[in-house]
Amino acid sequence: MACALYNRLYPGHAESAGTKVDEPGQHVVDRKRAKNVIIVMNEIGIDISQNRRRQLQKSDIKNYDKVIMMAESETVPEYMNDESAVTFWNVDDPANMDIIDTRKIREKLKVLIDEL
C-alpha cells in the first residue's frame, strides 16, 4: 500500500522490497491474505492486485535517499539498524484485517507519506 500511495504522488519514485521475499511465493501479493488491501486501494483508484516485490539487499540502501521499513522487528536485517537512510514506521500489517481496519491503515500511510 505504501509504495503505491507514494507512487501516486511521485510516479516511479518508490519500489517495494521486503525482508522475507526470498521465501517461495513471496514475490507476488498474496491475494487471499491481502484481499481487503486490494479492495481499499481500488476504492481510491489504485490497482495493486498484480504488484510484485523483491528481496531487499544491503547494497540497495546506498541507492536510495530514504528507505522506509515497516517489517516486523524479528525480520529486520541487522544491517538496517545502523543505516541513516532507514526510517522505521510503526504500521500494522493489514493482511487478514477486516475492511474497516484496513482502511485505517491506508489512511495512516497517507498521513505518514504526506509528512515525508
ABEGO torsion letter per residue (X at the ends): XAAAAAAAABBGABBBBBAAAABBGAABBBAAAAAAAAAAAAAAGBBAAABBBBBBBAAAAAABABBBBABBAAABBAAAAABAABBBBBBBBABGBBAAAAAAAAAAAAAAAAAX
